[in-house]
Amino acid sequence: MSAPKPADSVAALGPIMQLSYCPRDYDAALAHWISLGAGPFFENHHVKLENVKFRGQPSDIDFSMALGYYGDIQIELIRQHNDAPSMYTEWLAEGREGVQHLCVLVDDIAETRRRVAAQGGTVLQEGTLPGGMGAVIYVDTGGGPGTVIEYLEIGEAGHQGFAMMREAHRNWDGSDPIRGR
């Protein structure tokens, strides 16, 4: 089998913009990243995606996340509050630590899904943002550990929110490191 043409590959969809962690101790991980100079972190509590599926089955995942920047890379910390089947509970049950997935922003989730399938990737988890504001798929790329990639399609408001967080990091004096608590 020949390698995909670069324009048709999933790598051509965009750069990695986020490292996402699902730590056993969310608060300790948050404190660690802040001690390294990442932040400020913006917490979103009890995120409720719509039409969520994990491994093709509906799942009612209740989770919170903190988003902050470390330079130009977004850091995401995830804490799941219930035991609904998800890639987060599976990750922790397997005893894993470290980066859980990488994120790429995309313009067209349907085209992304097509490219992922053409390259042999498997959608592990998926959902839509509330009110149809976007969609997300988490793809197992078929390699060794740490090969889950999130492909996220968001609207202009989402792009503006990420830009605001990045700018907050650039101008941050270290005060108020966790926002939204």
Backbone as JSON Lines, residues from 0, in Angstrom:
{"i":0,"aa":"M","n":[0.85,-1.17,0.0],"ca":[0.0,0.0,0.0],"c":[0.9,1.23,0.0]}
{"i":1,"aa":"S","n":[0.55,2.2,-0.82],"ca":[1.34,3.42,-0.88],"c":[0.86,4.4,0.19]}
{"i":2,"aa":"A","n":[1.75,5.29,0.57],"ca":[1.41,6.3,1.56],"c":[0.42,7.28,0.96]}
{"i":3,"aa":"P","n":[-0.47,7.84,1.77],"ca":[-1.44,8.82,1.24],"c":[-0.72,10.07,0.75]}
{"i":4,"aa":"K","n":[-1.3,10.71,-0.23],"ca":[-0.77,11.99,-0.67],"c":[-0.92,12.97,0.48]}
{"i":5,"aa":"P","n":[0.07,13.82,0.7],"ca":[-0.02,14.75,1.83],"c":[-1.32,15.55,1.88]}
{"i":6,"aa":"A","n":[-1.84,16.0,0.76],"ca":[-3.07,16.79,0.77],"c":[-4.28,15.97,1.21]}
{"i":7,"aa":"D","n":[-4.22,14.64,1.08],"ca":[-5.32,13.77,1.47],"c":[-5.15,13.17,2.87]}
{"i":8,"aa":"S","n":[-4.02,13.41,3.49],"ca":[-3.75,12.77,4.78],"c":[-4.43,13.52,5.92]}
{"i":9,"aa":"V","n":[-4.59,12.85,7.04],"ca":[-5.15,13.53,8.21],"c":[-4.19,14.59,8.72]}
{"i":10,"aa":"A","n":[-2.89,14.42,8.48],"ca":[-1.92,15.43,8.91],"c":[-2.14,16.76,8.21]}
{"i":11,"aa":"A","n":[-2.72,16.72,7.01],"ca":[-2.98,17.96,6.26],"c":[-4.19,18.72,6.8]}
{"i":12,"aa":"L","n":[-4.93,18.13,7.75],"ca":[-6.11,18.8,8.3],"c":[-5.75,20.0,9.17]}
{"i":13,"aa":"G","n":[-4.56,19.98,9.77],"ca":[-4.14,21.1,10.59],"c":[-3.14,20.68,11.63]}
{"i":14,"aa":"P","n":[-2.54,21.65,12.29],"ca":[-1.52,21.35,13.31],"c":[-2.15,20.92,14.63]}
{"i":15,"aa":"I","n":[-1.38,20.22,15.42],"ca":[-1.79,19.89,16.79],"c":[-1.78,21.19,17.58]}
{"i":16,"aa":"M","n":[-2.9,21.49,18.22],"ca":[-3.0,22.74,18.97],"c":[-3.18,22.52,20.48]}
{"i":17,"aa":"Q","n":[-3.36,21.23,20.87],"ca":[-3.66,20.96,22.27],"c":[-3.09,19.62,22.7]}
{"i":18,"aa":"L","n":[-2.61,19.59,23.95],"ca":[-2.26,18.35,24.64],"c":[-3.28,18.16,25.74]}
{"i":19,"aa":"S","n":[-3.91,16.99,25.79],"ca":[-4.98,16.76,26.76],"c":[-4.6,15.64,27.71]}
{"i":20,"aa":"Y","n":[-4.85,15.89,28.99],"ca":[-4.51,14.95,30.05],"c":[-5.78,14.56,30.8]}
{"i":21,"aa":"C","n":[-5.82,13.32,31.23],"ca":[-6.89,12.81,32.08],"c":[-6.21,12.26,33.33]}
{"i":22,"aa":"P","n":[-5.81,13.14,34.24],"ca":[-5.0,12.72,35.39],"c":[-5.83,12.08,36.5]}
{"i":23,"aa":"R","n":[-5.2,11.21,37.25],"ca":[-5.84,10.63,38.44],"c":[-6.14,11.72,39.46]}
{"i":24,"aa":"D","n":[-5.2,12.64,39.63],"ca":[-5.37,13.74,40.59],"c":[-5.42,15.05,39.8]}
{"i":25,"aa":"Y","n":[-6.62,15.43,39.44],"ca":[-6.86,16.63,38.63],"c":[-6.28,17.88,39.29]}
{"i":26,"aa":"D","n":[-6.55,18.06,40.59],"ca":[-6.09,19.26,41.28],"c":[-4.57,19.34,41.33]}
{"i":27,"aa":"A","n":[-3.9,18.21,41.56],"ca":[-2.44,18.19,41.57],"c":[-1.89,18.5,40.18]}
{"i":28,"aa":"A","n":[-2.53,17.96,39.14],"ca":[-2.08,18.22,37.77],"c":[-2.25,19.7,37.43]}
{"i":29,"aa":"L","n":[-3.36,20.27,37.84],"ca":[-3.61,21.69,37.6],"c":[-2.54,22.54,38.31]}
{"i":30,"aa":"A","n":[-2.26,22.22,39.57],"ca":[-1.23,22.95,40.32],"c":[0.14,22.8,39.66]}
{"i":31,"aa":"H","n":[0.43,21.6,39.15],"ca":[1.72,21.37,38.48],"c":[1.86,22.25,37.24]}
{"i":32,"aa":"W","n":[0.84,22.27,36.39],"ca":[0.93,23.07,35.17],"c":[1.05,24.55,35.5]}
{"i":33,"aa":"I","n":[0.33,25.01,36.52],"ca":[0.43,26.41,36.93],"c":[1.85,26.71,37.42]}
{"i":34,"aa":"S","n":[2.44,25.77,38.16],"ca":[3.81,25.97,38.66],"c":[4.83,26.08,37.53]}
{"i":35,"aa":"L","n":[4.51,25.51,36.37],"ca":[5.39,25.58,35.21],"c":[5.17,26.86,34.4]}
{"i":36,"aa":"G","n":[4.16,27.65,34.78],"ca":[3.88,28.89,34.07],"c":[2.74,28.79,33.08]}
{"i":37,"aa":"A","n":[2.07,27.67,33.02],"ca":[0.89,27.55,32.15],"c":[-0.28,28.23,32.84]}
{"i":38,"aa":"G","n":[-1.13,28.82,32.03],"ca":[-2.32,29.44,32.59],"c":[-2.5,30.85,32.06]}
{"i":39,"aa":"P","n":[-3.51,31.52,32.55],"ca":[-4.48,31.02,33.5],"c":[-5.35,29.94,32.87]}
{"i":40,"aa":"F","n":[-5.92,29.1,33.75],"ca":[-6.8,28.03,33.29],"c":[-8.25,28.46,33.45]}
{"i":41,"aa":"F","n":[-9.03,28.13,32.45],"ca":[-10.45,28.43,32.43],"c":[-11.19,27.11,32.59]}
{"i":42,"aa":"E","n":[-11.92,26.98,33.69],"ca":[-12.64,25.73,33.95],"c":[-14.06,25.79,33.4]}
{"i":43,"aa":"N","n":[-14.46,24.68,32.83],"ca":[-15.84,24.47,32.37],"c":[-16.35,23.26,33.13]}
{"i":44,"aa":"H","n":[-17.39,23.46,33.93],"ca":[-17.89,22.41,34.8],"c":[-19.07,21.66,34.18]}
{"i":45,"aa":"H","n":[-19.07,20.36,34.39],"ca":[-20.17,19.48,33.97],"c":[-20.57,19.73,32.5]}
{"i":46,"aa":"V","n":[-19.59,19.57,31.65],"ca":[-19.8,19.74,30.21],"c":[-20.75,18.65,29.73]}
{"i":47,"aa":"K","n":[-21.73,19.03,28.96],"ca":[-22.71,18.07,28.44],"c":[-22.73,18.15,26.93]}
{"i":48,"aa":"L","n":[-21.99,17.27,26.3],"ca":[-22.06,17.15,24.85],"c":[-23.34,16.4,24.49]}
{"i":49,"aa":"E","n":[-23.8,16.58,23.27],"ca":[-25.0,15.9,22.8],"c":[-24.59,14.73,21.9]}
{"i":50,"aa":"N","n":[-25.48,13.76,21.79],"ca":[-25.27,12.61,20.89],"c":[-23.93,11.92,21.13]}
{"i":51,"aa":"V","n":[-23.54,11.78,22.39],"ca":[-22.26,11.18,22.71],"c":[-22.31,9.67,22.5]}
{"i":52,"aa":"K","n":[-21.28,9.18,21.86],"ca":[-21.1,7.73,21.71],"c":[-19.68,7.38,22.07]}
{"i":53,"aa":"F","n":[-19.52,6.28,22.79],"ca":[-18.21,5.71,23.09],"c":[-18.21,4.31,22.51]}
{"i":54,"aa":"R","n":[-17.26,4.05,21.63],"ca":[-17.17,2.77,20.93],"c":[-18.51,2.4,20.28]}
{"i":55,"aa":"G","n":[-19.17,3.41,19.7],"ca":[-20.4,3.2,18.96],"c":[-21.67,3.13,19.79]}
{"i":56,"aa":"Q","n":[-21.56,3.16,21.12],"ca":[-22.72,3.05,22.0],"c":[-22.98,4.37,22.71]}
{"i":57,"aa":"P","n":[-24.24,4.76,22.87],"ca":[-24.55,6.0,23.59],"c":[-23.97,5.98,25.0]}
{"i":58,"aa":"S","n":[-23.49,7.13,25.44],"ca":[-22.93,7.25,26.78],"c":[-23.23,8.65,27.32]}
{"i":59,"aa":"D","n":[-23.59,8.73,28.58],"ca":[-23.94,9.99,29.22],"c":[-22.77,10.45,30.09]}
{"i":60,"aa":"I","n":[-21.73,10.94,29.46],"ca":[-20.5,11.32,30.15],"c":[-20.68,12.69,30.79]}
{"i":61,"aa":"D","n":[-20.36,12.78,32.08],"ca":[-20.4,14.04,32.82],"c":[-18.95,14.36,33.2]}
{"i":62,"aa":"F","n":[-18.41,15.44,32.61],"ca":[-17.01,15.77,32.89],"c":[-16.82,17.28,32.97]}
{"i":63,"aa":"S","n":[-15.72,17.65,33.6],"ca":[-15.3,19.04,33.65],"c":[-13.91,19.12,33.02]}
{"i":64,"aa":"M","n":[-13.56,20.31,32.57],"ca":[-12.24,20.5,31.98],"c":[-11.69,21.86,32.34]}
{"i":65,"aa":"A","n":[-10.37,21.92,32.32],"ca":[-9.67,23.18,32.49],"c":[-8.81,23.38,31.25]}
{"i":66,"aa":"L","n":[-8.9,24.57,30.67],"ca":[-8.13,24.91,29.48],"c":[-7.23,26.09,29.79]}
{"i":67,"aa":"G","n":[-5.96,25.97,29.44],"ca":[-5.01,27.06,29.61],"c":[-3.9,26.89,28.59]}
{"i":68,"aa":"Y","n":[-3.11,27.91,28.44],"ca":[-2.03,27.86,27.45],"c":[-0.67,27.79,28.12]}
{"i":69,"aa":"Y","n":[0.23,27.11,27.46],"ca":[1.65,27.01,27.78],"c":[2.35,27.42,26.49]}
{"i":70,"aa":"G","n":[2.67,28.71,26.37],"ca":[3.11,29.23,25.08],"c":[1.92,29.2,24.13]}
{"i":71,"aa":"D","n":[2.12,28.63,22.94],"ca":[1.04,28.57,21.96],"c":[0.3,27.24,21.97]}
{"i":72,"aa":"I","n":[0.65,26.34,22.89],"ca":[-0.02,25.04,22.99],"c":[-1.06,25.1,24.1]}
{"i":73,"aa":"Q","n":[-2.27,24.68,23.78],"ca":[-3.33,24.63,24.78],"c":[-3.17,23.35,25.6]}
{"i":74,"aa":"I","n":[-3.29,23.47,26.9],"ca":[-3.27,22.34,27.83],"c":[-4.7,22.14,28.31]}
{"i":75,"aa":"E","n":[-5.17,20.9,28.24],"ca":[-6.5,20.55,28.73],"c":[-6.36,19.48,29.8]}
{"i":76,"aa":"L","n":[-7.05,19.69,30.9],"ca":[-7.13,18.69,31.97],"c":[-8.59,18.28,32.1]}
{"i":77,"aa":"I","n":[-8.83,16.97,32.14],"ca":[-10.2,16.44,32.16],"c":[-10.43,15.66,33.45]}
{"i":78,"aa":"R","n":[-11.6,15.9,34.04],"ca":[-12.04,15.15,35.22],"c":[-13.46,14.66,34.94]}
{"i":79,"aa":"Q","n":[-13.61,13.33,34.86],"ca":[-14.95,12.77,34.66],"c":[-15.59,12.56,36.03]}
{"i":80,"aa":"H","n":[-16.86,12.94,36.16],"ca":[-17.55,12.88,37.44],"c":[-18.38,11.61,37.64]}
{"i":81,"aa":"N","n":[-18.7,10.91,36.58],"ca":[-19.51,9.7,36.72],"c":[-18.75,8.52,36.13]}
{"i":82,"aa":"D","n":[-19.36,7.35,36.19],"ca":[-18.67,6.15,35.7],"c":[-19.21,5.7,34.34]}
{"i":83,"aa":"A","n":[-19.82,6.62,33.6],"ca":[-20.3,6.29,32.26],"c":[-19.12,5.83,31.4]}
{"i":84,"aa":"P","n":[-19.34,4.85,30.54],"ca":[-18.24,4.4,29.68],"c":[-17.71,5.55,28.82]}
{"i":85,"aa":"S","n":[-16.39,5.7,28.82],"ca":[-15.75,6.76,28.04],"c":[-14.29,6.41,27.84]}
{"i":86,"aa":"M","n":[-13.65,7.14,26.97],"ca":[-12.22,6.93,26.78],"c":[-11.45,7.41,28.01]}
{"i":87,"aa":"Y","n":[-12.04,8.28,28.82],"ca":[-11.38,8.76,30.03],"c":[-11.38,7.68,31.12]}
{"i":88,"aa":"T","n":[-12.55,7.08,31.36],"ca":[-12.61,6.02,32.39],"c":[-11.79,4.82,31.94]}
{"i":89,"aa":"E","n":[-11.83,4.51,30.66],"ca":[-11.05,3.39,30.13],"c":[-9.55,3.64,30.32]}
{"i":90,"aa":"W","n":[-9.12,4.85,30.02],"ca":[-7.72,5.26,30.16],"c":[-7.24,5.06,31.6]}
{"i":91,"aa":"L","n":[-8.02,5.58,32.55],"ca":[-7.62,5.47,33.96],"c":[-7.69,4.03,34.45]}
{"i":92,"aa":"A","n":[-8.7,3.26,34.01],"ca":[-8.82,1.86,34.42],"c":[-7.64,1.02,33.93]}
{"i":93,"aa":"E","n":[-7.05,1.43,32.81],"ca":[-5.88,0.72,32.28],"c":[-4.59,1.14,32.98]}
{"i":94,"aa":"G","n":[-4.7,2.05,33.95],"ca":[-3.53,2.48,34.71],"c":[-2.64,3.48,33.99]}
{"i":95,"aa":"R","n":[-3.18,4.14,33.0],"ca":[-2.38,5.07,32.21],"c":[-2.3,6.45,32.85]}
{"i":96,"aa":"E","n":[-1.23,7.14,32.54],"ca":[-1.01,8.53,32.94],"c":[-0.4,9.26,31.75]}
{"i":97,"aa":"G","n":[-0.31,10.57,31.81],"ca":[0.32,11.34,30.75],"c":[-0.69,11.84,29.74]}
{"i":98,"aa":"V","n":[-0.2,12.18,28.55],"ca":[-1.05,12.74,27.51],"c":[-2.08,11.68,27.1]}
{"i":99,"aa":"Q","n":[-3.36,12.04,27.16],"ca":[-4.43,11.12,26.78],"c":[-4.78,11.26,25.31]}
{"i":100,"aa":"H","n":[-4.79,12.5,24.81],"ca":[-5.02,12.72,23.38],"c":[-4.46,14.07,22.95]}
{"i":101,"aa":"L","n":[-4.35,14.23,21.65],"ca":[-3.93,15.47,21.0],"c":[-5.15,16.05,20.3]}
{"i":102,"aa":"C","n":[-5.17,17.34,20.06],"ca":[-6.33,17.95,19.39],"c":[-5.9,18.74,18.17]}
{"i":103,"aa":"V","n":[-6.69,18.6,17.12],"ca":[-6.53,19.35,15.88],"c":[-7.87,20.02,15.57]}
{"i":104,"aa":"L","n":[-7.86,21.3,15.3],"ca":[-9.07,22.01,14.89],"c":[-9.28,21.78,13.39]}
{"i":105,"aa":"V","n":[-10.5,21.46,13.01],"ca":[-10.81,21.19,11.6],"c":[-11.99,22.04,11.16]}
{"i":106,"aa":"D","n":[-12.1,22.22,9.85],"ca":[-13.19,23.01,9.28],"c":[-14.4,22.16,8.92]}
{"i":107,"aa":"D","n":[-14.2,20.85,8.7],"ca":[-15.27,20.0,8.18],"c":[-15.16,18.62,8.82]}
{"i":108,"aa":"I","n":[-16.0,18.33,9.81],"ca":[-15.91,17.06,10.53],"c":[-16.25,15.88,9.62]}
{"i":109,"aa":"A","n":[-17.15,16.07,8.65],"ca":[-17.49,14.98,7.73],"c":[-16.3,14.61,6.86]}
{"i":110,"aa":"E","n":[-15.6,15.6,6.34],"ca":[-14.39,15.34,5.54],"c":[-13.32,14.71,6.41]}
{"i":111,"aa":"T","n":[-13.2,15.16,7.63],"ca":[-12.23,14.58,8.56],"c":[-12.54,13.11,8.8]}
{"i":112,"aa":"R","n":[-13.79,12.8,9.04],"ca":[-14.21,11.41,9.26],"c":[-13.86,10.55,8.04]}
{"i":113,"aa":"R","n":[-14.06,11.09,6.84],"ca":[-13.74,10.36,5.61],"c":[-12.25,10.07,5.53]}
{"i":114,"aa":"R","n":[-11.43,11.08,5.81],"ca":[-9.97,10.89,5.75],"c":[-9.49,9.9,6.81]}
{"i":115,"aa":"V","n":[-10.06,10.01,8.0],"ca":[-9.69,9.09,9.09],"c":[-9.98,7.65,8.67]}
{"i":116,"aa":"A","n":[-11.17,7.42,8.13],"ca":[-11.55,6.06,7.7],"c":[-10.63,5.57,6.6]}
{"i":117,"aa":"A","n":[-10.29,6.44,5.65],"ca":[-9.42,6.05,4.54],"c":[-8.03,5.65,5.02]}
{"i":118,"aa":"Q","n":[-7.6,6.21,6.15],"ca":[-6.28,5.88,6.69],"c":[-6.35,4.81,7.78]}
{"i":119,"aa":"G","n":[-7.53,4.19,7.96],"ca":[-7.65,3.09,8.89],"c":[-7.89,3.47,10.33]}
{"i":120,"aa":"G","n":[-8.21,4.73,10.61],"ca":[-8.48,5.16,11.97],"c":[-9.87,4.72,12.43]}
{"i":121,"aa":"T","n":[-10.03,4.58,13.74],"ca":[-11.29,4.16,14.34],"c":[-11.79,5.26,15.27]}
{"i":122,"aa":"V","n":[-13.05,5.67,15.09],"ca":[-13.63,6.65,15.99],"c":[-13.96,5.96,17.31]}
{"i":123,"aa":"L","n":[-13.29,6.41,18.39],"ca":[-13.52,5.85,19.73],"c":[-14.69,6.52,20.42]}
{"i":124,"aa":"Q","n":[-14.75,7.84,20.3],"ca":[-15.75,8.62,21.01],"c":[-16.13,9.8,20.13]}
{"i":125,"aa":"E","n":[-17.37,10.25,20.24],"ca":[-17.82,11.36,19.42],"c":[-18.99,12.06,20.09]}
{"i":126,"aa":"G","n":[-19.26,13.27,19.63],"ca":[-20.4,14.02,20.13],"c":[-20.55,15.31,19.38]}
{"i":127,"aa":"T","n":[-21.64,15.99,19.66],"ca":[-21.85,17.32,19.09],"c":[-21.9,18.33,20.22]}
{"i":128,"aa":"L","n":[-21.46,19.54,19.93],"ca":[-21.5,20.6,20.91],"c":[-22.94,21.08,21.06]}
{"i":129,"aa":"P","n":[-23.3,21.56,22.25],"ca":[-24.68,22.01,22.49],"c":[-25.15,23.01,21.44]}
{"i":130,"aa":"G","n":[-26.38,22.82,21.02],"ca":[-26.98,23.73,20.06],"c":[-26.41,23.62,18.66]}
{"i":131,"aa":"G","n":[-25.71,22.54,18.36],"ca":[-25.15,22.37,17.03],"c":[-23.98,23.29,16.73]}
{"i":132,"aa":"M","n":[-23.29,23.76,17.77],"ca":[-22.19,24.71,17.61],"c":[-20.89,24.07,17.12]}
{"i":133,"aa":"G","n":[-20.92,22.77,16.87],"ca":[-19.74,22.08,16.39],"c":[-19.84,20.6,16.68]}
{"i":134,"aa":"A","n":[-18.77,19.89,16.37],"ca":[-18.74,18.44,16.57],"c":[-17.32,18.01,16.87]}
{"i":135,"aa":"V","n":[-17.23,16.82,17.47],"ca":[-15.92,16.3,17.84],"c":[-15.89,14.79,17.61]}
{"i":136,"aa":"I","n":[-14.75,14.3,17.12],"ca":[-14.49,12.87,17.07],"c":[-13.12,12.63,17.66]}
{"i":137,"aa":"Y","n":[-12.99,11.54,18.38],"ca":[-11.71,11.11,18.95],"c":[-11.34,9.83,18.24]}
{"i":138,"aa":"V","n":[-10.17,9.83,17.62],"ca":[-9.79,8.76,16.71],"c":[-8.57,8.0,17.21]}
{"i":139,"aa":"D","n":[-8.7,6.67,17.24],"ca":[-7.55,5.8,17.49],"c":[-6.86,5.63,16.14]}
{"i":140,"aa":"T","n":[-5.64,6.08,16.05],"ca":[-4.91,6.04,14.78],"c":[-4.25,4.69,14.53]}
{"i":141,"aa":"G","n":[-4.38,3.75,15.47],"ca":[-3.91,2.4,15.25],"c":[-2.48,2.11,15.61]}
{"i":142,"aa":"G","n":[-1.82,3.03,16.25],"ca":[-0.43,2.81,16.62],"c":[-0.28,2.41,18.07]}
{"i":143,"aa":"G","n":[0.85,2.74,18.63],"ca":[1.13,2.43,20.03],"c":[0.39,3.36,20.97]}
{"i":144,"aa":"P","n":[0.82,3.46,22.21],"ca":[0.13,4.3,23.18],"c":[0.22,5.78,22.79]}
{"i":145,"aa":"G","n":[-0.81,6.52,23.18],"ca":[-0.79,7.96,22.94],"c":[-1.14,8.35,21.53]}
{"i":146,"aa":"T","n":[-1.91,7.54,20.85],"ca":[-2.2,7.83,19.45],"c":[-3.64,8.28,19.22]}
{"i":147,"aa":"V","n":[-4.35,8.68,20.25],"ca":[-5.71,9.2,20.07],"c":[-5.61,10.67,19.68]}
{"i":148,"aa":"I","n":[-6.31,11.01,18.61],"ca":[-6.34,12.39,18.14],"c":[-7.79,12.87,18.14]}
{"i":149,"aa":"E","n":[-8.0,14.01,18.76],"ca":[-9.31,14.66,18.75],"c":[-9.35,15.59,17.55]}
{"i":150,"aa":"Y","n":[-10.42,15.48,16.78],"ca":[-10.68,16.42,15.69],"c":[-11.91,17.21,16.09]}
{"i":151,"aa":"L","n":[-11.74,18.52,16.21],"ca":[-12.77,19.4,16.75],"c":[-13.15,20.45,15.73]}
{"i":152,"aa":"E","n":[-14.43,20.48,15.38],"ca":[-14.97,21.53,14.52],"c":[-15.77,22.47,15.41]}
{"i":153,"aa":"I","n":[-15.37,23.73,15.43],"ca":[-16.05,24.73,16.25],"c":[-16.36,25.96,15.39]}
{"i":154,"aa":"G","n":[-17.32,26.72,15.83],"ca":[-17.69,27.94,15.13],"c":[-16.8,29.1,15.53]}
{"i":155,"aa":"E","n":[-17.14,30.25,15.01],"ca":[-16.35,31.46,15.25],"c":[-16.27,31.79,16.74]}
{"i":156,"aa":"A","n":[-17.35,31.58,17.5],"ca":[-17.32,31.86,18.94],"c":[-16.27,31.0,19.64]}
{"i":157,"aa":"G","n":[-16.15,29.74,19.24],"ca":[-15.14,28.86,19.82],"c":[-13.72,29.33,19.5]}
{"i":158,"aa":"H","n":[-13.5,29.73,18.26],"ca":[-12.19,30.25,17.86],"c":[-11.85,31.52,18.65]}
{"i":159,"aa":"Q","n":[-12.85,32.38,18.84],"ca":[-12.63,33.6,19.61],"c":[-12.32,33.29,21.07]}
{"i":160,"aa":"G","n":[-13.0,32.28,21.62],"ca":[-12.74,31.88,23.0],"c":[-11.31,31.38,23.18]}
{"i":161,"aa":"F","n":[-10.85,30.56,22.26],"ca":[-9.47,30.05,22.33],"c":[-8.48,31.21,22.18]}
{"i":162,"aa":"A","n":[-8.76,32.15,21.28],"ca":[-7.88,33.3,21.09],"c":[-7.82,34.15,22.37]}
{"i":163,"aa":"M","n":[-8.97,34.3,23.03],"ca":[-9.01,35.06,24.29],"c":[-8.14,34.38,25.35]}
{"i":164,"aa":"M","n":[-8.24,33.04,25.44],"ca":[-7.43,32.3,26.42],"c":[-5.94,32.43,26.12]}
{"i":165,"aa":"R","n":[-5.57,32.33,24.85],"ca":[-4.16,32.45,24.45],"c":[-3.65,33.85,24.79]}
{"i":166,"aa":"E","n":[-4.45,34.86,24.51],"ca":[-4.06,36.24,24.82],"c":[-3.96,36.45,26.34]}
{"i":167,"aa":"A","n":[-4.87,35.85,27.09],"ca":[-4.82,35.94,28.56],"c":[-3.5,35.36,29.07]}
{"i":168,"aa":"H","n":[-3.04,34.28,28.44],"ca":[-1.76,33.68,28.83],"c":[-0.6,34.64,28.53]}
{"i":169,"aa":"R","n":[-0.62,35.21,27.37],"ca":[0.48,36.12,26.96],"c":[0.59,37.32,27.89]}
{"i":170,"aa":"N","n":[-0.53,37.78,28.43],"ca":[-0.54,38.97,29.3],"c":[-0.65,38.63,30.78]}
{"i":171,"aa":"W","n":[-0.54,37.37,31.13],"ca":[-0.8,36.91,32.49],"c":[0.32,37.28,33.45]}
{"i":172,"aa":"D","n":[-0.04,37.8,34.62],"ca":[0.94,38.15,35.64],"c":[1.01,37.1,36.76]}
{"i":173,"aa":"G","n":[0.34,35.98,36.59],"ca":[0.36,34.92,37.59],"c":[-0.8,34.97,38.58]}
{"i":174,"aa":"S","n":[-1.55,36.07,38.58],"ca":[-2.68,36.18,39.5],"c":[-3.9,35.45,38.93]}
{"i":175,"aa":"D","n":[-4.8,35.08,39.82],"ca":[-6.06,34.44,39.43],"c":[-5.81,33.3,38.44]}
{"i":176,"aa":"P","n":[-5.07,32.26,38.86],"ca":[-4.64,31.21,37.93],"c":[-5.75,30.26,37.47]}
{"i":177,"aa":"I","n":[-6.84,30.17,38.24],"ca":[-7.94,29.28,37.87],"c":[-9.21,30.11,37.83]}
{"i":178,"aa":"R","n":[-9.78,30.2,36.65],"ca":[-10.97,31.02,36.46],"c":[-12.18,30.14,36.17]}
{"i":179,"aa":"G","n":[-13.3,30.48,36.77],"ca":[-14.52,29.72,36.57],"c":[-14.82,28.76,37.69]}
{"i":180,"aa":"R","n":[-14.06,28.81,38.78],"ca":[-14.31,27.92,39.92],"c":[-15.48,28.41,40.7]}
